[in-house]
């Protein structure tokens, strides 16, 4: 059985085409469901760097589905 990652730490996996895909939770909808931000990269190291940068950018942000802020902002 695979080890579970801590809550809010995101998800990392290798796709069938060889690229790496990851996601992090950046907010929650009114019903409590998570809002995800997806990323992809050629290597696992590159993906982890991108995920950590995103986690730093969204740290402390209170995003909801009614929020007018785009992911680029």
C-alpha atoms as a printed R data frame, in Angstrom:
   type eleno elety resid chain resno       x      y       z
1  ATOM     1    CA   UNK     A     1   0.000  0.000   0.000
2  ATOM     2    CA   UNK     A     2   1.306  3.449  -0.931
3  ATOM     3    CA   UNK     A     3   2.058  5.982   1.778
4  ATOM     4    CA   UNK     A     4  -0.434  8.815   2.055
5  ATOM     5    CA   UNK     A     5   0.898 12.321   1.680
6  ATOM     6    CA   UNK     A     6   0.018 14.942   4.316
7  ATOM     7    CA   UNK     A     7  -3.121 16.986   3.725
8  ATOM     8    CA   UNK     A     8  -2.458 19.943   1.434
9  ATOM     9    CA   UNK     A     9   0.865 18.530   0.234
10 ATOM    10    CA   UNK     A    10  -0.451 17.788  -3.261
11 ATOM    11    CA   UNK     A    11  -0.138 14.814  -5.568
12 ATOM    12    CA   UNK     A    12   2.643 13.727  -7.946
13 ATOM    13    CA   UNK     A    13   2.465 10.940 -10.533
14 ATOM    14    CA   UNK     A    14   4.105  9.831 -13.757
15 ATOM    15    CA   UNK     A    15   1.803  9.704 -16.780
16 ATOM    16    CA   UNK     A    16   1.875  6.971 -19.415
17 ATOM    17    CA   UNK     A    17   3.578  9.324 -21.894
18 ATOM    18    CA   UNK     A    18   6.534  9.770 -19.507
19 ATOM    19    CA   UNK     A    19   5.728 13.300 -18.322
20 ATOM    20    CA   UNK     A    20   5.130 14.072 -14.655
21 ATOM    21    CA   UNK     A    21   1.839 15.527 -13.437
22 ATOM    22    CA   UNK     A    22   1.042 17.134 -10.102
23 ATOM    23    CA   UNK     A    23  -1.696 19.018  -8.316
24 ATOM    24    CA   UNK     A    24  -2.124 21.073  -5.173
25 ATOM    25    CA   UNK     A    25  -5.196 22.316  -3.329
26 ATOM    26    CA   UNK     A    26  -5.388 26.112  -3.600
27 ATOM    27    CA   UNK     A    27  -8.817 26.705  -2.070
28 ATOM    28    CA   UNK     A    28 -12.225 25.241  -1.347
29 ATOM    29    CA   UNK     A    29 -15.686 25.571  -2.820
30 ATOM    30    CA   UNK     A    30 -18.687 26.545  -0.706
31 ATOM    31    CA   UNK     A    31 -19.578 22.864  -0.258
32 ATOM    32    CA   UNK     A    32 -16.066 22.116   1.057
33 ATOM    33    CA   UNK     A    33 -14.787 20.428  -2.113
34 ATOM    34    CA   UNK     A    34 -11.179 21.306  -2.971
35 ATOM    35    CA   UNK     A    35 -10.108 23.602  -5.824
36 ATOM    36    CA   UNK     A    36  -7.042 22.094  -7.522
37 ATOM    37    CA   UNK     A    37  -4.197 23.660  -9.514
38 ATOM    38    CA   UNK     A    38  -2.625 21.194 -11.976
39 ATOM    39    CA   UNK     A    39   0.957 21.308 -13.268
40 ATOM    40    CA   UNK     A    40   3.078 19.139 -15.540
41 ATOM    41    CA   UNK     A    41   6.792 18.842 -16.293
42 ATOM    42    CA   UNK     A    42   9.299 16.624 -18.091
43 ATOM    43    CA   UNK     A    43  11.087 15.468 -14.925
44 ATOM    44    CA   UNK     A    44   9.995 14.782 -11.374
45 ATOM    45    CA   UNK     A    45  12.555 17.258 -10.021
46 ATOM    46    CA   UNK     A    46  11.237 20.035 -12.297
47 ATOM    47    CA   UNK     A    47   7.649 19.270 -11.246
48 ATOM    48    CA   UNK     A    48   8.498 19.353  -7.541
49 ATOM    49    CA   UNK     A    49  10.176 22.735  -7.987
50 ATOM    50    CA   UNK     A    50   7.059 24.078  -9.732
51 ATOM    51    CA   UNK     A    51   4.772 22.653  -7.023
52 ATOM    52    CA   UNK     A    52   6.822 24.217  -4.233
53 ATOM    53    CA   UNK     A    53   6.795 27.624  -5.990
54 ATOM    54    CA   UNK     A    54   2.996 27.410  -6.345
55 ATOM    55    CA   UNK     A    55   2.563 26.389  -2.717
56 ATOM    56    CA   UNK     A    56   4.575 29.461  -1.686
57 ATOM    57    CA   UNK     A    57   2.508 31.729  -3.987
58 ATOM    58    CA   UNK     A    58  -0.834 30.477  -2.640
59 ATOM    59    CA   UNK     A    59   0.275 30.250   1.015
60 ATOM    60    CA   UNK     A    60  -2.224 32.188   3.091
61 ATOM    61    CA   UNK     A    61  -4.567 32.928   0.157
62 ATOM    62    CA   UNK     A    62  -8.259 32.366   0.840
63 ATOM    63    CA   UNK     A    63  -9.574 31.256  -2.548
64 ATOM    64    CA   UNK     A    64 -13.186 30.253  -3.142
65 ATOM    65    CA   UNK     A    65 -15.157 29.526  -6.290
66 ATOM    66    CA   UNK     A    66 -16.574 33.086  -6.137
67 ATOM    67    CA   UNK     A    67 -13.081 34.608  -6.097
68 ATOM    68    CA   UNK     A    68 -12.276 36.871  -9.059
69 ATOM    69    CA   UNK     A    69  -8.508 36.162  -8.844
70 ATOM    70    CA   UNK     A    70  -7.202 34.088 -11.733
71 ATOM    71    CA   UNK     A    71  -4.627 31.337 -11.283
72 ATOM    72    CA   UNK     A    72  -2.109 33.504 -13.129
73 ATOM    73    CA   UNK     A    73  -2.516 36.271 -10.534
